[in-house]
Amino acid sequence: MHVPACVAWRGVVRPDFAGRSIVLATTPPEFCDVSLAGHSLAASVATSATSSRIMRRATRCFRRNLRLHSQWRGDAPVGDSPPPLLLLHGLFGSSSNFRSPGLMLAKRRPVLLADLRNHGASPWSDECRLASMADDLIDTLDASGIDRATICGHSLGGKVAMVAALRAPERFSRLIVVDIAPVAYNTSHPGWRANVEIMDAMLALPAAALASRAEADKALAASGIGQGAEGAMVRAFLLQNLIADEKRWRLNLVALREAAASDVFAGFPSSLPPAPSTLPVRVISGTKSDYAITAEHNKEIQRLFPGAEGEGPYEIDSGHWVHAEKPKEFVAAVDEFADAGE
């Protein structure tokens, strides 16, 4: 069977873009063979009705012409493996942010890391609605031959994970949200205001400043991004997106900034019905974070996710980047909750 542009790599469908993101509207698909979860689609068709369902889902995925870049940490799921864990990064991030925690978590279950659209090695698109990004996740599960998974998302990835769980709760065995709430954040919120300032600063840098990490770091600092040791850490995080030899950013900053201007990322869809109470949900909150979960946030979490832990968020003594600041505590919180469903 032949399908639009993708290659099979350790059972994961990833874009055939030579490692580079593209603007989908101007790039026609090519064709190649695809493999799902480590076995040929053509071979799987003959096995069972389940394979037919996988085929239908994969075909729908390929028609959308946007497949997220994803990769397994440890082994891809086989046979009686525990439910896989899908890990999602936040704004300005990529799947590499979870490289180390992913390896630790992969000791007990298959772990799939994915780049959100307009981030990392995933395709670019002008469409940045949370609903579209949630559809990307469902397609990633389909293309990887996964019926159900535990999903864990940080920040923007947490919002996307929540929308996906509300739109297709049958695809998720458990939901873990890290340091974000299903609410609309005011544009004066310190965390969100900083995000917009960062985008504007990155977009304003001349090409000459993108020729090296040192030059880009100096230019970002001069534009007011990050002060002191903590600021240097923020800039180092942002500079992971620099492709110095091409003098450009890996992020689709134009589309992300337009989405920010329309409150797409700061907001949250108001029309989605609550998830079933049978979907267990854990919310992890960094106690020192600007996004720390409040009592009002928890009310909305309990309304939309009646299966959320009743005692409130699982708190970790950290800032917003919980998985980076307190990786052992983060992994323990995820393992404990994911294990309860196995």
C-alpha positions in Angstrom: 0.0 0.0 0.0 1.2 3.5 -0.8 0.3 6.6 1.2 1.4 10.3 1.3 4.8 11.4 2.3 6.1 9.6 5.4 8.6 7.1 6.4 8.5 4.3 9.0 11.2 4.6 11.6 11.1 2.1 14.5 7.3 1.9 14.0 6.8 5.7 14.1 5.4 7.6 11.1 7.5 10.8 10.7 7.6 13.5 8.0 9.9 12.9 5.0 11.1 16.4 5.0 14.9 15.7 5.4 14.6 16.9 9.0 13.2 20.2 8.1 9.7 21.7 8.6 7.8 22.9 5.6 4.8 25.1 4.7 2.2 22.5 3.9 0.1 24.7 1.6 2.9 24.9 -0.9 4.4 21.4 -0.7 2.7 18.5 -2.5 2.8 15.1 -0.9 5.1 12.4 -2.2 4.4 8.7 -1.8 6.1 5.8 0.0 5.4 2.6 2.0 4.4 3.0 5.6 4.8 0.7 8.6 2.6 0.9 11.7 3.9 -0.1 15.2 6.7 -2.0 13.7 4.8 -4.1 11.1 3.6 -3.6 7.5 0.2 -2.1 7.0 -0.4 -4.6 4.1 0.6 -7.5 6.3 -1.6 -6.3 9.2 -4.8 -6.1 7.1 -5.2 -9.8 7.0 -4.9 -10.4 10.8 -8.1 -9.0 12.3 -10.8 -6.4 12.4 -8.5 -4.4 14.6 -6.1 -4.1 11.7 -8.9 -2.8 9.4 -9.7 -0.2 12.0 -6.0 0.8 12.1 -6.0 1.0 8.3 -9.0 3.3 8.2 -7.5 5.6 10.9 -4.2 5.7 9.2 -5.8 6.6 5.8 -7.7 9.5 7.4 -4.4 10.7 9.0 -2.6 10.7 5.7 -5.3 12.6 3.9 -4.8 15.5 6.4 -1.2 15.9 5.1 0.1 16.8 8.6 2.0 14.2 10.6 3.8 15.1 13.7 7.4 14.1 14.1 7.5 11.5 16.9 9.9 9.0 18.3 9.9 6.2 20.9 12.1 6.3 24.0 12.9 2.7 24.7 11.0 0.1 22.7 7.8 0.5 20.7 4.8 -1.3 22.2 4.4 -5.0 21.4 1.8 -7.6 22.4 1.0 -7.3 26.1 3.0 -4.0 26.7 1.5 -1.6 29.2 -0.5 1.3 27.7 2.0 3.6 26.0 2.6 7.1 27.3 2.5 10.1 24.9 4.6 13.0 26.2 4.0 16.6 24.9 6.1 19.7 25.3 5.1 23.3 25.8 5.4 26.5 23.7 8.9 27.1 22.3 9.8 23.5 23.1 10.2 20.2 21.4 10.2 16.5 22.1 13.9 16.8 23.1 12.8 18.5 26.3 11.6 15.1 27.5 14.6 13.1 26.3 15.9 12.3 29.8 12.5 12.0 31.7 11.3 10.0 28.7 14.1 7.4 29.2 13.3 7.1 32.9 9.6 6.7 32.2 10.4 4.2 29.4 11.7 1.7 32.0 8.1 0.8 32.8 6.1 1.4 29.7 6.5 2.5 26.0 7.0 6.2 25.7 6.3 8.2 22.6 7.6 11.8 22.3 6.0 14.1 19.8 6.7 17.6 18.4 3.6 19.8 18.2 2.9 21.4 14.9 5.1 24.5 14.2 7.7 23.1 16.7 10.7 20.9 16.5 10.8 18.7 13.4 7.0 18.7 12.9 5.5 20.4 9.8 4.5 24.0 9.8 0.9 25.2 9.4 -0.8 28.6 9.7 -3.6 26.8 11.5 -2.9 26.9 15.2 -6.2 26.2 16.9 -6.1 23.9 19.9 -8.7 21.7 18.2 -6.4 21.2 15.2 -3.5 20.5 17.3 -5.6 18.0 19.3 -6.5 16.3 16.0 -2.8 15.9 15.3 -2.4 13.8 18.4 -5.2 11.5 17.5 -3.6 11.1 14.1 -0.3 10.3 15.7 -1.9 7.5 17.7 -3.5 6.2 14.6 -0.3 6.3 12.6 1.5 4.5 15.3 -1.1 1.8 15.6 -2.1 2.8 19.2 -5.8 2.4 20.2 -5.4 4.0 23.7 -2.6 5.8 25.5 -1.9 7.7 28.7 -1.2 11.3 27.6 0.9 13.8 29.5 1.3 17.4 28.4 3.2 20.3 29.8 1.9 23.9 29.5 0.7 24.4 25.8 1.1 20.6 25.4 -1.2 20.2 28.5 -3.9 22.4 26.9 -3.6 20.4 23.7 -3.8 17.1 25.7 -6.9 18.3 27.5 -8.7 19.3 24.3 -7.8 15.9 22.7 -9.2 14.1 25.8 -12.4 16.1 25.7 -12.9 15.6 22.0 -11.9 11.9 21.9 -11.9 10.5 25.5 -12.1 6.9 24.3 -8.5 7.2 23.0 -7.0 7.9 26.4 -6.7 5.6 29.4 -5.3 8.4 31.6 -4.6 12.1 31.3 -1.7 14.0 33.1 -1.6 17.8 32.8 1.5 19.6 33.9 1.3 23.2 35.2 -1.6 24.5 33.2 -5.4 24.8 33.6 -8.3 24.5 31.2 -9.0 28.2 31.4 -8.4 31.4 29.5 -5.4 33.3 30.8 -5.6 37.0 30.8 -3.1 38.6 28.4 -1.7 40.5 31.5 -0.8 37.2 33.1 3.0 37.4 33.7 3.7 34.1 32.1 1.7 34.8 29.0 3.0 38.4 28.7 6.5 37.0 28.8 5.7 34.5 26.0 4.5 37.3 23.7 7.6 39.4 24.5 9.8 36.4 23.7 8.1 35.9 20.3 8.4 39.6 19.4 12.1 39.6 20.4 12.9 36.4 18.4 11.1 37.7 15.3 12.9 41.0 15.5 16.4 39.6 15.4 18.2 40.2 12.2 19.6 37.3 10.2 23.2 38.3 11.2 22.3 37.7 14.8 21.2 34.1 14.0 24.6 33.0 12.7 25.7 31.5 16.0 24.3 30.7 19.4 26.6 33.3 21.0 25.4 36.1 18.8 21.7 35.1 19.2 22.1 34.9 22.9 23.7 38.3 23.1 20.9 39.8 20.9 18.1 38.3 22.9 19.7 39.5 26.2 20.0 43.0 24.6 16.3 42.9 23.7 15.4 42.3 27.4 14.8 38.5 27.3 15.9 37.1 30.6 17.8 38.6 33.5 20.4 36.9 35.6 21.0 33.2 35.9 17.4 32.3 35.4 17.2 34.5 32.3 20.3 32.7 30.9 18.5 29.4 31.3 15.4 30.8 29.5 17.6 32.0 26.6 19.4 28.6 26.5 16.0 26.9 26.2 15.0 29.2 23.3 18.3 28.8 21.5 17.6 25.1 21.2 15.4 26.2 18.3 18.2 28.0 16.4 19.5 26.6 13.1 22.6 28.7 13.0 23.9 27.4 9.6 20.6 28.5 8.0 20.2 31.7 10.1 16.7 30.8 11.1 14.5 29.5 13.9 13.1 26.0 13.9 9.8 27.4 15.2 7.1 28.8 12.9 7.2 32.1 14.9 4.9 34.0 12.5 2.1 31.5 12.9 2.7 31.3 16.7 2.6 35.1 17.1 -0.6 35.4 15.1 -2.2 32.7 17.3 -1.0 34.6 20.4 -2.5 37.8 19.1 -5.9 36.1 18.8 -5.6 34.5 22.2 -5.6 31.0 20.8 -3.0 29.7 23.2 -4.0 31.9 26.2 -7.6 30.8 25.8 -9.4 27.5 26.1 -12.5 26.2 24.1 -15.7 26.9 26.0 -18.0 24.6 24.0 -16.5 21.2 24.8 -18.6 18.9 27.0 -17.0 17.4 30.1 -15.0 14.2 29.8 -16.5 11.0 31.3 -15.9 10.4 34.9 -14.2 7.1 33.9 -11.2 9.1 32.6 -8.7 9.4 35.5 -6.9 12.7 35.5 -3.9 14.0 37.4 -2.9 17.7 37.4 0.7 18.4 38.4 1.4 21.9 39.6 4.7 23.7 40.2 4.3 25.6 43.5 6.7 28.4 42.4 5.2 28.7 38.9 3.3 31.7 37.5 0.9 29.0 36.2 0.4 27.3 39.6 -3.0 25.8 39.9 -5.4 27.9 42.0 -8.7 27.0 43.7 -10.6 28.6 40.9 -8.6 26.6 38.3 -9.3 23.4 40.2 -13.1 24.1 40.1 -12.9 24.2 36.3 -10.7 21.1 36.2 -13.2 19.2 38.3 -16.1 20.4 36.1 -14.5 19.4 32.8 -12.8 16.3 34.2 -14.9 14.7 36.9 -12.4 11.8 37.0 -9.7 14.2 38.2 -8.1 13.5 41.6 -10.5 15.0 44.2 -7.8 16.3 46.5 -6.6 18.8 44.0 -3.4 19.2 42.0 -0.3 17.1 42.8 2.2 19.7 43.9 5.9 19.7 43.2 8.3 22.4 44.6 9.4 23.9 41.3 8.8 26.6 38.8 6.9 26.1 35.5 9.4 23.6 33.9 8.6 20.9 36.4 10.1 18.1 34.4 13.4 20.0 33.9 13.7 21.5 37.4 12.6 18.4 39.4 12.9 15.4 37.0 12.9 12.7 39.6 9.8 14.1 41.3 8.1 14.5 38.0 8.9 11.0 36.9 7.7 9.6 40.2 4.4 11.5 39.9 3.8 10.2 36.3 4.9 6.7 37.1 2.7 6.4 40.2 -0.4 7.6 38.3 0.2 5.7 35.1 0.9 2.5 37.1 -2.5 2.7 38.8 -4.2 2.0 35.5 -2.1 -1.0 34.5 
